[in-house]
Amino acid sequence: MFSKFRSLIFKIDPETAHNLAIKSLKFNLTPNLMDENKDNPMFKSTLFGKEIDNPIGIAAGFDKNAEVYNSLFKLGFGFVEVGTVTPFEQYGNPKPRVFRLVEDEALINRLGFNNLGAKNVSDRIRSNTSLGLLGINIGPNKDSADRLNDYLIGLRAFHDIADYITINISSPNTENLRNFHDETKFDELMNLIQEEKIKIKSKIPIVVKISPDISENQIEIISKILLDYKVSAIIVSNTTEKNREKLSNILKHQKGGLSGKPLEEEANDLISKFYKLLEGKIEIIGVGGVDSGESAHKKFLAGASYIQLYTGMVFQGPNVVGKIKKELKEILKAEGIKNFREIIGKK
């Protein structure tokens, strides 16, 4: 059904199309999807101590204000991450700020953490119990005088209603946010998060979302700090400011973060590097170019235990989870694999 409407949808401004998708999900206007692989033991897993039907999650950025997370569970996602949420409401960067690169199966966005703020999102989640494993992605306000404290505000707002909290230090669309990849600043942030968890008596799993544009030296430094603070998982990775040379679309030089297929190979390489350094002590959630069974298979081989997507659903439609599972099942069956976890890190 999506394939019939895709050309029409792609004539609409990407941000407008996204808002229509949110409204469709909110009012249950999407069709019921048949999933022949629901409850298939081949995809069963556990994330942060909770059983999930499959390891395919929706990345933060799709459901920024926690409006449709339960509808996303109904589309088949094994876990959902909402946000990024900042302490206070903010508009984000000026429009236009999302660009669809059809030939490249990619998006460029410079949204800038547009969201309704922590109180609004917290109230919404508290009044609408989650049907599955829910993560909340937090970040600082653009004009904040104390970005470290902004993360603590987010932690306090959501620690008792989320299954995990993601510390987003990697968006390229909030000026100087990626400075938190610096050793001293990253250590200070992780230490404050740890101290705040003790203060509020919370055992919420902490996840860190990192940039794909980091150096070899930063990979080792970040890994050491993650291990020192016993972080639960790392998301590899966010959008990239690089990788424009091979793109075909005329919009390729728009400022912002690039996501989708052009990021796939780079993300897989980064996952492999973190997998070797983290030695199975910290889970890896792989992001970047996931849209098929083959692309999911490559992420698991590289070392990811779970995957997330967003751009993949833009191009493949609402049944993307069912499509990935169907294709991945055939790949795993051909290899004699009974559960996807058997192939993690086997690249």
C-alpha positions as CSV (number, residue, x, y, z in Angstrom):
1,M,0.0,0.0,0.0
2,F,2.9,2.4,0.9
3,S,4.5,1.8,-2.5
4,K,1.4,3.1,-4.2
5,F,1.4,6.3,-2.2
6,R,5.1,6.8,-1.9
7,S,5.5,9.0,-5.0
8,L,2.7,11.2,-3.8
9,I,4.1,11.4,-0.3
10,F,7.5,12.3,-1.7
11,K,6.0,15.4,-3.4
12,I,5.2,16.8,0.0
13,D,7.8,18.7,2.1
14,P,9.6,16.1,4.3
15,E,8.8,17.8,7.6
16,T,5.1,18.2,6.6
17,A,5.0,14.6,5.5
18,H,6.5,13.6,8.9
19,N,3.8,15.6,10.8
20,L,1.1,13.8,8.7
21,A,2.6,10.5,9.6
22,I,2.5,11.3,13.3
23,K,-1.1,12.3,12.9
24,S,-2.0,9.2,11.0
25,L,-0.4,7.1,13.8
26,K,-2.1,9.1,16.5
27,F,-5.5,8.6,15.1
28,N,-4.9,4.9,14.0
29,L,-5.2,5.7,10.3
30,T,-2.5,3.3,9.3
31,P,-3.6,-0.2,8.1
32,N,-3.3,-3.3,10.3
33,L,-0.1,-5.0,9.4
34,M,0.2,-8.8,9.1
35,D,3.4,-10.0,10.8
36,E,4.0,-13.7,10.2
37,N,7.1,-13.6,12.3
38,K,5.6,-12.1,15.5
39,D,6.8,-14.1,18.5
40,N,9.3,-15.9,16.3
41,P,12.0,-17.3,18.7
42,M,14.6,-16.4,16.1
43,F,14.3,-12.7,17.1
44,K,13.6,-13.0,20.8
45,S,15.9,-11.0,23.0
46,T,16.3,-9.2,26.3
47,L,17.1,-5.5,26.6
48,F,17.9,-4.0,30.0
49,G,16.4,-7.0,31.8
50,K,13.1,-7.0,29.8
51,E,12.1,-9.4,27.1
52,I,11.5,-7.9,23.7
53,D,9.9,-9.5,20.6
54,N,12.7,-8.4,18.3
55,P,15.8,-6.3,18.4
56,I,14.6,-3.6,15.9
57,G,13.9,-0.2,17.5
58,I,12.8,3.1,16.2
59,A,15.4,5.8,16.7
60,A,14.9,9.1,18.5
61,G,13.8,11.8,16.2
62,F,10.7,10.2,14.8
63,D,8.5,10.6,17.9
64,K,10.0,13.7,19.4
65,N,7.2,14.5,21.8
66,A,6.1,11.0,22.8
67,E,2.9,11.2,20.9
68,V,2.7,7.8,19.1
69,Y,5.1,5.4,20.8
70,N,2.3,2.8,21.4
71,S,1.3,3.0,17.8
72,L,4.9,2.3,16.9
73,F,4.9,-0.8,19.1
74,K,1.8,-1.9,17.1
75,L,3.9,-1.5,13.9
76,G,6.1,-4.2,15.3
77,F,9.1,-2.3,16.8
78,G,10.7,-4.3,19.6
79,F,11.6,-1.1,21.4
80,V,10.9,2.7,20.9
81,E,13.1,5.7,21.7
82,V,11.4,9.1,21.9
83,G,12.9,12.6,22.0
84,T,15.3,14.3,21.9
85,V,13.6,16.1,24.9
86,T,15.2,19.3,26.3
87,P,14.3,20.8,29.7
88,F,12.2,23.6,28.1
89,E,10.2,23.8,24.9
90,Q,12.1,25.1,21.9
91,Y,11.3,25.6,18.2
92,G,14.6,24.4,16.8
93,N,16.3,25.8,13.7
94,P,14.6,27.9,11.0
95,K,12.7,26.0,8.2
96,P,13.2,24.4,5.8
97,R,15.3,22.1,7.9
98,V,14.7,18.6,6.5
99,F,15.7,17.4,3.0
100,R,14.9,14.2,1.3
101,L,17.6,12.8,-1.0
102,V,15.6,10.1,-2.9
103,E,18.4,8.9,-5.2
104,D,20.7,8.4,-2.2
105,E,18.0,6.9,0.1
106,A,19.0,9.5,2.6
107,L,17.8,12.5,4.7
108,I,19.6,15.6,5.8
109,N,18.1,17.4,8.8
110,R,19.1,20.4,10.9
111,L,16.0,20.4,13.1
112,G,17.8,21.4,16.3
113,F,16.0,19.5,19.1
114,N,12.6,20.9,18.3
115,N,10.3,19.6,21.1
116,L,7.7,20.6,23.7
117,G,9.9,20.3,26.7
118,A,10.4,17.8,29.6
119,K,7.2,18.6,31.5
120,N,4.9,18.3,28.6
121,V,6.5,15.0,27.4
122,S,6.6,13.6,31.0
123,D,2.9,14.4,31.6
124,R,2.0,12.7,28.3
125,I,3.9,9.5,29.1
126,R,2.6,9.4,32.7
127,S,-1.0,9.5,31.3
128,N,-0.4,6.9,28.6
129,T,1.2,3.7,29.8
130,S,3.8,2.3,27.4
131,L,2.9,-1.0,25.7
132,G,6.6,-2.0,25.3
133,L,10.2,-1.1,26.2
134,L,10.4,2.7,26.1
135,G,13.6,4.8,26.0
136,I,13.8,8.6,26.4
137,N,16.5,10.6,24.7
138,I,17.5,13.8,26.5
139,G,19.6,16.8,25.5
140,P,20.2,20.4,26.5
141,N,18.4,23.5,25.3
142,K,20.2,25.5,22.6
143,D,20.5,28.7,24.6
144,S,21.2,27.0,28.0
145,A,23.7,28.6,30.3
146,D,24.4,25.2,31.9
147,R,24.2,22.2,29.6
148,L,25.5,19.8,32.2
149,N,22.6,20.6,34.4
150,D,20.1,20.3,31.5
151,Y,21.0,16.6,31.3
152,L,20.4,16.2,35.1
153,I,17.0,17.9,34.6
154,G,16.1,15.3,32.0
155,L,17.3,12.5,34.2
156,R,15.2,13.6,37.1
157,A,12.1,14.2,34.8
158,F,12.1,10.7,33.3
159,H,14.1,8.2,35.4
160,D,10.9,6.7,36.9
161,I,8.9,6.4,33.7
162,A,11.5,5.3,31.1
163,D,13.1,1.8,30.6
164,Y,16.3,3.6,29.7
165,I,17.6,7.1,29.2
166,T,19.8,8.1,26.3
167,I,22.3,10.9,26.8
168,N,22.5,12.6,23.4
169,I,25.9,14.3,22.9
170,S,26.1,13.8,19.2
171,S,23.6,15.9,17.2
172,P,25.4,18.1,14.8
173,N,22.5,20.6,14.9
174,T,23.0,22.1,18.3
175,E,26.1,24.2,18.3
176,N,29.1,22.8,20.2
177,L,27.1,19.8,21.5
178,R,29.7,17.4,20.2
179,N,32.3,19.0,22.4
180,F,31.0,16.5,25.0
181,H,33.1,13.9,23.2
182,D,36.2,15.6,24.6
183,E,37.7,13.4,27.3
184,T,37.4,15.9,30.2
185,K,33.9,17.1,29.4
186,F,32.6,13.5,28.7
187,D,34.1,12.3,32.0
188,E,32.6,15.2,33.9
189,L,29.1,14.6,32.3
190,M,29.2,10.8,33.1
191,N,30.3,11.5,36.7
192,L,27.5,14.0,37.3
193,I,25.0,11.5,35.8
194,Q,26.2,8.8,38.1
195,E,26.1,11.1,41.2
196,E,22.6,12.2,40.3
197,K,21.4,8.6,39.9
198,I,22.7,7.9,43.4
199,K,21.1,11.0,44.8
200,I,17.6,10.2,43.4
201,K,18.1,6.5,44.1
202,S,17.6,5.4,40.5
203,K,18.9,2.3,38.7
204,I,17.7,3.5,35.3
205,P,20.0,2.2,32.5
206,I,22.0,4.9,30.9
207,V,22.8,4.8,27.2
208,V,25.1,7.3,25.3
209,K,24.5,8.2,21.7
210,I,27.7,9.1,20.0
211,S,28.8,10.8,16.7
212,P,30.1,8.9,13.7
213,D,32.5,11.7,13.0
214,I,34.9,11.0,15.9
215,S,38.6,10.2,15.6
216,E,40.4,6.8,16.3
217,N,41.8,8.3,19.5
218,Q,38.3,9.4,20.6
219,I,36.9,5.9,20.1
220,E,39.4,4.5,22.7
221,I,38.9,7.4,25.1
222,I,35.1,7.1,25.0
223,S,35.2,3.4,25.4
224,K,37.4,3.7,28.5
225,I,35.0,6.2,30.1
226,L,31.9,4.1,29.2
227,L,33.5,1.1,30.9
228,D,34.7,3.2,33.9
229,Y,31.1,4.3,34.6
230,K,29.5,1.0,33.7
231,V,27.2,2.6,31.1
232,S,24.5,0.1,30.0
233,A,24.7,0.6,26.2
234,I,26.1,2.9,23.5
235,I,24.2,3.9,20.3
236,V,26.5,3.9,17.3
237,S,25.7,6.3,15.8
238,N,24.0,9.6,15.1
239,T,23.9,11.5,11.8
240,T,27.1,12.6,10.0
241,E,28.3,15.9,8.8
242,K,30.5,14.1,6.3
243,N,30.0,11.5,3.4
244,R,28.7,14.1,0.9
245,E,31.2,13.3,-2.0
246,K,29.4,10.3,-3.4
247,L,25.8,11.6,-3.1
248,S,23.8,12.2,-6.2
249,N,21.0,14.5,-5.1
250,I,21.3,18.2,-5.7
251,L,20.6,18.9,-2.0
252,K,23.7,17.0,-0.8
253,H,25.4,20.1,0.4
254,Q,22.6,21.3,2.7
255,K,23.9,21.9,6.2
256,G,22.8,19.3,8.8
257,G,23.2,15.7,9.7
258,L,23.1,13.0,7.0
259,S,21.3,9.8,7.7
260,G,20.3,6.6,5.7
261,K,22.2,4.4,3.3
262,P,25.3,6.6,2.9
263,L,26.0,6.2,6.6
264,E,25.7,2.4,6.6
265,E,29.3,1.3,5.9
266,E,30.8,4.0,8.2
267,A,28.5,3.0,11.0
268,N,29.3,-0.7,10.7
269,D,33.0,0.0,10.8
270,L,32.6,2.1,13.9
271,I,30.4,-0.6,15.6
272,S,33.2,-3.1,14.9
273,K,35.8,-0.9,16.6
274,F,33.7,-0.3,19.7
275,Y,32.8,-4.0,19.8
276,K,36.4,-4.9,20.1
277,L,37.2,-2.3,22.8
278,L,34.0,-2.9,24.9
279,E,34.5,-6.7,25.0
280,G,30.9,-7.5,25.5
281,K,30.6,-5.5,28.7
282,I,28.5,-2.8,27.2
283,E,25.6,-3.4,24.7
284,I,25.8,-1.8,21.3
285,I,22.7,-0.4,19.5
286,G,23.6,0.0,15.8
287,V,22.1,2.8,13.7
288,G,22.7,3.9,10.1
289,G,21.3,2.6,6.9
290,V,19.1,-0.1,8.4
291,D,16.2,-0.9,5.9
292,S,16.4,-4.6,5.1
293,G,17.3,-8.0,6.4
294,E,20.7,-7.8,4.8
295,S,21.5,-4.4,6.4
296,A,20.4,-5.7,9.8
297,H,22.5,-8.8,9.3
298,K,25.6,-6.7,8.7
299,K,25.0,-4.6,11.9
300,F,24.8,-7.8,14.0
301,L,27.9,-9.2,12.4
302,A,29.7,-6.0,13.1
303,G,28.9,-6.3,16.8
304,A,25.5,-4.6,17.4
305,S,23.1,-6.5,19.7
306,Y,20.2,-4.3,18.7
307,I,19.5,-2.0,15.8
308,Q,17.5,1.2,15.3
309,L,16.2,3.0,12.2
310,Y,14.3,6.1,11.2
311,T,15.3,7.0,7.6
312,G,14.6,3.3,6.6
313,M,10.9,3.7,7.5
314,V,10.7,6.9,5.5
315,F,11.8,5.0,2.4
316,Q,10.4,1.6,3.1
317,G,7.1,2.5,4.8
318,P,5.3,1.4,8.0
319,N,5.9,-2.3,7.5
320,V,9.6,-1.9,7.5
321,V,10.0,-4.1,10.7
322,G,8.0,-7.0,9.1
323,K,10.1,-6.7,5.9
324,I,13.4,-6.8,7.8
325,K,12.3,-9.8,9.9
326,K,11.1,-11.7,6.9
327,E,14.3,-11.1,4.9
328,L,16.6,-11.7,8.0
329,K,14.8,-15.0,8.8
330,E,15.8,-16.3,5.3
331,I,19.4,-15.3,5.8
332,L,19.6,-16.8,9.2
333,K,17.9,-20.0,8.2
334,A,20.3,-20.5,5.3
335,E,23.2,-20.2,7.8
336,G,21.6,-22.7,10.2
337,I,21.1,-20.0,12.9
338,K,18.4,-20.4,15.5
339,N,18.6,-17.0,17.1
340,F,20.2,-13.8,15.7
341,R,22.3,-13.4,18.8
342,E,24.5,-16.2,17.6
343,I,26.0,-14.0,14.9
344,I,26.7,-10.9,17.0
345,G,30.3,-9.8,16.4
346,K,31.1,-12.7,14.0
347,K,32.3,-10.4,11.2
